[in-house]
Amino acid sequence: MANNMREIKSRIKSINQMRQITKAMKLISASKLKKARTQLEETLPYFNKVRETIADILAHSAEVESKFFDIRDEKEGKKKAYIVMTGDKGLAGGYNSNILKLTEREIGDNKENVLLLVAGTTGRSYFTRKEYHVHTEFDYAVQNPTVFRAREITEIILDLYNKQEVDEVYIVYTQMISAISLEPRVLKLLPIEIGALREDVKADEIVLDQKFKYEPSEKEVLDVLIPKYIKGIMYGTFVEAFTSEQNARMTAMDNATKNADEMLQKLNLYYNRARQAAITQEISEIVGGASALK
């Protein structure tokens, strides 16, 4: 009985320690989540304005040619690049596994014509182990998304696209729909689909009867704006992925803390029962011994 009580007490102590860790991780994730949301809201108006300006140029122009609209339909064996945003750490529920499964589903059997640019050590080690073509120079932490990093990544992507080393670029990331709903998504980054971009901006935000003159030309203005637009998407998805990761980890740690509380409640009950049984046994032995002496 004494051994059983010591074992239960040891389990209670270890679960208490684990509960302290999960509770601390939940609070840290909640703090990072709030900071990430604030960061996204502060920079969103600028990138929205860039997007609206591009859509406005397309709405007031007949046919604007740009290298960023190059569909390359006639090319055989088109090479695709996927920017995959995973976490650097685990303990986030199904956050990382959902992204990895979606990426593999998108690639299918076309491993040879796919280049992966993976942000996050979890995804990078996974795809390297699976012998995918992982771009080794693309190594960015996802724990601190900044505009500076987004610009560096955009330059790498545009360089690969302009050299025709890749023909299509996609981003695989997690979007936080709500506090309890996270959705892995695939977003096409390049080439830009003109129709989708026009529809992306609400019709009432563009006044069609207004005439604007862009100097030196619409094409050259677009060549300046589109990299900024891509940088904005890159930064936005990085922050969105970071926010989703923190939310997933906060939820996972909250569930772990609740499970620990339930286990502690049961173990305390078992401990009290074992202690009561030990006390009853000792009383019985004392009573039995006293009766034997009579």
N, C-alpha and C positions, 0 to 999 in steps of 0.2 A: 504493500500500500504506500509506504514511504517513497519507494522508487517511482511509483506512478505519479505521486504528487510532485516530486522533483522534476520529472519529465514534463508535466503540464506547466509547471512554473517556468521552466526553461523555454518552452514554446511561447508562453505569454510574453516573456522578455524579448525574444527575437522578433515576434510580430509587432510589438510596440516600437522597436527600433525601425523596422521596415515601414511602419505607419508614419513615423516622423519623417522619413525620407520621401515617401509618396506625397505627403501633405506639403512638404517644402517645395517639391518639384511642381506641384499644382499651383502654388502661389507664384513661383517664378514664371511659369508659363502664362499665367493670367496677367502678370505685369508686362511681359513681352508682347502679349496679344494686344493689350491696350496701346502700347507704344507703336506697334506696327500699324494698327488701324489709324491712329493719328497721323502717322507718317504718310500713309496712302492718301488720306483725305486732304492733306496740305498740298500735295503735288498734283493731284488729279485735275484741277481746273486748267493748268497749263497744257497738259497733254490732250485734254479734251478740246482745247482751243486749236491746237495743231491739227487734230483729226478733223474738226469742223472746217478749217481752212482748206485742207486737201479736198474734202468732199465738195466744198463750194467751188473750187477751181474746176473739178470734174463736172459739176452741174452746169457751169457757164461755158464750158469748152466743148467743142465738137469731139474731136479725137485727139487726145494727148498721148504722144508716144513717150515711153520711158522704159529704161532697162529694168525697172522694178515691176513693170507690168508684163514682162516677157514670159509667156506661158511655156514656150519651148515644147509644144505638142508634137512637133515633127521629130523630135529627138528620141532615139530608141535607147532603152536601158537607162532611163533617167535615174540619177542618183539623188537620194533623199537624205536630209539631215534632220535629226530629232534632238531638240534641246529638252532634256529630261530633268525635272526638278524634284530631287528627293531630299531627304534630311541627312544631316551629319550624325544624328543619334537615333537610337531606337526608343522603346517605351512610349510609342505614340499610337498604339492600337494598330489598325490596318492601314495607316497613312502611307507608309512606304510600299507595302505589298500591293496595294491597289494601283499605285502608279506603275510599278514594275510589270504587273499583269497587263495593264492597259497598253503599255509600250510594246510588249511582246505580241499582243494581239494585233496592234496596228502594223507592226513590221511583218508578221506572218513568216513566210518562207523566203522573204526577199532580203536575207542577211547580207548578201554580197554587195548589194547596191545601197546600203544604209550606213551612214556615218552618225555616231552618237556623240553628243556633247552633253556630258552628264555633270550636273551640279549636285554635290552631296556625296559623301564618302560611301553611304549605304548603296546607292545606285551604281556608283563607279566600280566598287568591288564586285557587285553582283554581275554586271554586264561584262566585266573583264574576265571573271571566272567562267562565264558562259561563252567566251571567245567571240564577242561582238567587236566590231571595229569602233573602238572608243578613241576620240580625239584627245591625245595626251596633253596638249597644251591648254586645254579647257579645264581649269581647276579653280573653281571659285567657291568660297564658303557661302552657304545660304543663311547663315545665322546673323548676318549683318548686311541686308540689302541696301545699296546706295546707288545714286544716280551715276556716280563715277564708275562703279563696276558695271552698271548697265551699259554705259557708253563703251567700255572696253570689250564687252561681249558682243555688242552690236557691230563694232569694227571687225571682229573676227568673223562674224557671220557674213557681213557684207563682202569681206575680202574673199571668202570661199565662194560666195554667189557670183561676184563679178568675174572671178577667174574661171567660172563654170566648173568648179570642182564639185559643186552641188547644184541641183536644178530646182529643188523644192526644200523649204525649211518649215518645220513644224515645232510647236512648243507643247510639251506634255507637262501639265501642272495640275494642282488641286485648287478648285475654287470653293470658297466658303459661302454656301448659299444662305445658311443661318447658323446659329450657335450649335445646332444638333445635326446639321446636314452639310456634308462635305462631298463634292462631286469631282472626280478626276476628269480632266478635259484635254482634248487635242485641238490646238488652235493653229491654223495655217498662217504663217508669217510672210513667206515669200514663195512665189511671186504674189503681189497684191492683186486681189480680184476686184476690179473696178465696181462691178455691180453690187458686191457685198459691202464695199466701203460706202457707196452712195446710200444704201439702205440702212447703214449703221447710224447715220445721222438723221434725226427726225425731219420730215418734210417741212414742218413749219419753222425750222431753224435756218432754212435757206430761202432767200427771196430771189425767185427766178428772174423777175423783171429788172433787177439791179444789174448794172454792167460795171465790171471792175477790169482795170488794166493792170497786168502784172509785168513788171520790168525785171530783167530784160525780156523774159518770155515765161509762159505757163510751165513749159518743160523744165527750164532752169530753176524756177521757184520750187517745183515739185522735187527736183533732184536735191534741193537743200532741205525741204520739209520732210520728205519721206524717211531719211535716216533718223531724224528727230522723232518721227512718229513710231518707228521701229524701236528706238531707244525707250520711248514711253511705254510701249507694250511690254518690252523686256523688263523694265523696272516694275511696272504694275503687276506682271505675273510673278516676279520674284517676291514682291511684298505679299501678294495674295497667297503664294505657296508657303511663305514663312508664317503668315497669319494662320493658315489652315493647319500647319504643323503644330503650332503652339496650341491651337484650339483642340486638336486631336490628342495631344499629350496631356493637356489640362483635363480633358474628359476621361482619358485612360487612368490618370493618377487619382482623379476624384472617385472613379469606380473602384480602384485598388484600395483607396483609403476606406471606402464604405465596406468593402469585403473584409478588410482587416478589422474594422469595428465589429462586424458580425462574428468573425472568428474569435475575437477577444471576448465577446459576450458569451459565446458557447464554452470557451475554455475556462472562463471564470466560473461558469456554472458547474462544469466538470470538476474544477479544483475545489469549489465549495462542497460539492457532494463527496469528493474523496476525503476532504478534511473532516467533514461531518462523520463519514464512515469510520475514519481513523479514531476520532474522539469517542464514538459509540463503542468501538472495539476495545479501546483502553478502559472505558468505564466498565464494560462487561468483564474484562480481565480482573479489574480491581474488586468488583463485586464478587466474582467467582473466587478470587484469592481470599477475600475476607470470609466468605462462607466456609471455605475449606479449613480455616483456622478455628472455627467454632467447635 
